[in-house]
Structures are given as C-alpha cells and as structure tokens.
Amino acid sequence: MKISETFAETNETIVRDMTEEELGQRQKDIEEQAQLKAEQEKAQAETAAKKAAAQAKLAALGLTADDLKALGL
C-alpha cells in the first residue's frame, strides 16, 4: 500500500510504500472504526426498541405520544 507525504516547507510530495508499522496502525484504525460503528448501530437499535416498547405501553393504556404532549409529559 502506498502513502504520500508532503513537506510543508518545500511543498515536495513523495509517494512511498507503507512501513510494516504504518500498515499495522492502519489495520488497527480500521478495526477500531468498525467496532465504533457496530457500537453506534447497537445503541441506535436499542433506542429504537425502547421507544417502540414505550409506545406499545402507551397504546395499551389508550394513550398516544400526542396525548402525553398535551398533558405536558
């Protein structure tokens, strides 16, 4: 895999192969991002499930979200 470096003082850009350390760090970063994305998706799914459960409980009581808003809750 290639990497490019640009030196600010000279504006010179070089393209070179990544070192083993850089490749390892890149792989680690990709895995961390995948983990974060999975955690975010899980949290969103849990939130949606809680909202659906709350709405089901309200419906069982004969209330809607609009009824709660009208009551100021």
KEMARMAR-263791 format. One record per residue: residue number from 0; residue in three letters; x, y, z of N, C-alpha, C in turn. Coordinates in pm, whole numbers, plus 50000, padded with zeros to 5 digits. Atoms other than C-alpha are relative to their C-alpha. Last residue first. Example, Ala and Ser with C-alpha at 12.3 -4.5 7.8 and 13.67 -1.06 7.14 Angstrom:
<1,SER,<49918,49881,49994>,<51367,49894,50714>,<49923,50109,50073>>
<0,ALA,<50089,49881,50000>,<51230,49550,50780>,<50090,50120,50000>>
//
This chain:
<72,LEU,<49904,50102,49957>,<45478,51499,52975>,<50099,49965,49892>>
<71,GLY,<49875,49936,49959>,<45289,51825,52921>,<50105,49902,50048>>
<70,LEU,<49995,49999,49853>,<44946,51662,52917>,<50126,50068,50053>>
<69,ALA,<50111,49916,49956>,<44903,51755,52550>,<49997,50013,50151>>
<68,LYS,<49959,49862,50027>,<45246,51611,52480>,<49892,50096,50048>>
<67,LEU,<49902,49962,49898>,<45140,51290,52652>,<50047,50143,49981>>
<66,ASP,<50072,49985,49873>,<44825,51269,52439>,<50097,50044,50109>>
<65,ASP,<50065,49868,50004>,<45036,51334,52125>,<49922,50026,50129>>
<64,ALA,<49896,49902,49970>,<45256,51036,52217>,<49941,50141,50001>>
<63,THR,<49904,49982,50110>,<44942,50826,52221>,<50106,50099,50044>>
<62,LEU,<49940,49867,50020>,<44737,50692,52508>,<50091,49999,49879>>
<61,GLY,<50090,49919,50080>,<44494,50400,52539>,<50052,50140,49975>>
<60,LEU,<50074,49914,49907>,<44683,50239,52825>,<49901,50089,49925>>
<59,ALA,<50074,50090,49913>,<44794,49956,52597>,<49917,50078,50102>>
<58,ALA,<50115,50048,50076>,<44889,50221,52340>,<49914,49906,50086>>
<57,LEU,<50097,49889,50008>,<45112,50388,52597>,<49874,49955,49928>>
<56,LYS,<50057,49985,49866>,<45282,50057,52671>,<49895,50111,50002>>
<55,ALA,<50092,50114,49981>,<45330,49995,52299>,<49933,50008,50137>>
<54,GLN,<50121,49970,50076>,<45477,50345,52258>,<49897,49888,50014>>
<53,ALA,<50071,49894,49930>,<45723,50274,52537>,<49870,50034,49928>>
<52,ALA,<50059,50059,49881>,<45822,49943,52380>,<49919,50104,50078>>
<51,ALA,<50112,50083,50044>,<45873,50110,52041>,<49930,49936,50121>>
<50,LYS,<50106,49909,50043>,<46089,50381,52200>,<49876,49921,49959>>
<49,LYS,<50058,49939,49880>,<46293,50121,52387>,<49885,50093,49964>>
<48,ALA,<50078,50104,49932>,<46345,49922,52066>,<49933,50056,50126>>
<47,ALA,<50122,50021,50078>,<46451,50235,51876>,<49911,49897,50067>>
<46,THR,<50084,49882,49981>,<46699,50323,52150>,<49867,49984,49926>>
<45,GLU,<50054,50006,49864>,<46838,49970,52150>,<49906,50117,50027>>
<44,ALA,<50102,50106,50000>,<46876,49977,51770>,<49935,49988,50137>>
<43,GLN,<50116,49949,50073>,<47056,50312,51788>,<49887,49898,49999>>
<42,ALA,<50065,49900,49915>,<47289,50181,52059>,<49875,50056,49932>>
<41,LYS,<50065,50074,49890>,<47367,49870,51852>,<49924,50098,50089>>
<40,GLU,<50119,50064,50057>,<47436,50084,51544>,<49923,49923,50107>>
<39,GLN,<50098,49896,50029>,<47669,50305,51746>,<49872,49940,49944>>
<38,GLU,<50053,49953,49872>,<47852,50003,51891>,<49893,50106,49979>>
<37,ALA,<50088,50106,49948>,<47891,49849,51544>,<49937,50042,50132>>
<36,LYS,<50121,50000,50081>,<48027,50177,51407>,<49902,49896,50051>>
<35,LEU,<50079,49882,49964>,<48272,50204,51694>,<49869,50004,49923>>
<34,GLN,<50053,50024,49866>,<48395,49848,51636>,<49911,50116,50044>>
<33,ALA,<50106,50100,50016>,<48435,49908,51262>,<49934,49971,50134>>
<32,GLN,<50114,49931,50062>,<48628,50227,51336>,<49883,49904,49981>>
<31,GLU,<50060,49913,49899>,<48855,50039,51577>,<49877,50072,49944>>
<30,GLU,<50072,50085,49906>,<48919,49765,51319>,<49929,50083,50108>>
<29,ILE,<50117,50052,50071>,<49010,50019,51051>,<49916,49915,50094>>
<28,ASP,<50097,49890,50014>,<49241,50202,51294>,<49872,49953,49931>>
<27,LYS,<50056,49976,49867>,<49417,49875,51387>,<49893,50110,49994>>
<26,GLN,<50092,50111,49974>,<49464,49791,51020>,<49932,50018,50135>>
<25,ARG,<50115,49983,50088>,<49613,50134,50957>,<49897,49891,50025>>
<24,GLN,<50082,49893,49943>,<49839,50101,51260>,<49875,50022,49917>>
<23,GLY,<50060,50050,49877>,<49970,49767,51135>,<49907,50102,50063>>
<22,LEU,<50103,50095,50041>,<50028,49906,50786>,<49926,49943,50121>>
<21,GLU,<50111,49922,50053>,<50212,50203,50936>,<49886,49910,49954>>
<20,GLU,<50063,49930,49887>,<50431,49973,51147>,<49879,50080,49953>>
<19,GLU,<50078,50102,49928>,<50504,49746,50849>,<49926,50063,50117>>
<18,THR,<49918,50090,49920>,<50614,50054,50655>,<49909,49898,50068>>
<17,MET,<50017,49990,49854>,<50389,50200,50390>,<50096,49904,50069>>
<16,ASP,<50070,50112,49938>,<50528,50212,50036>,<49989,50024,50150>>
<15,ARG,<49916,50114,49962>,<50627,50551,49904>,<49912,49889,50054>>
<14,VAL,<50088,50115,49984>,<50487,50858,49735>,<50089,49881,50025>>
<13,ILE,<49944,50129,50040>,<50678,51183,49776>,<49894,49893,50024>>
<12,THR,<50081,50116,49966>,<50545,51535,49776>,<50070,49875,49951>>
<11,GLU,<49961,50121,50072>,<50761,51847,49785>,<49914,49884,50049>>
<10,ASN,<50118,50042,50077>,<50588,52163,49907>,<50032,49879,49913>>
<9,THR,<49958,50007,50140>,<50935,52274,50023>,<49884,49969,49905>>
<8,GLU,<49902,49896,50034>,<50848,52397,50372>,<50034,50002,49852>>
<7,ALA,<50057,49865,50001>,<50528,52199,50408>,<50100,50105,49954>>
<6,PHE,<49921,49920,49908>,<50667,51859,50314>,<49959,50146,49987>>
<5,THR,<49971,49869,50055>,<50403,51645,50152>,<50073,50081,50106>>
<4,GLU,<49958,49902,49899>,<50392,51274,50225>,<50032,50130,49927>>
<3,SER,<49934,49880,50052>,<50209,51016,50020>,<50029,50094,50115>>
<2,ILE,<50032,49884,49917>,<50134,50661,50124>,<50071,50120,49938>>
<1,LYS,<49923,49876,50014>,<50125,50347,49914>,<49951,50107,50097>>
<0,MET,<50085,49883,50000>,<50000,50000,50000>,<50090,50124,50000>>
//
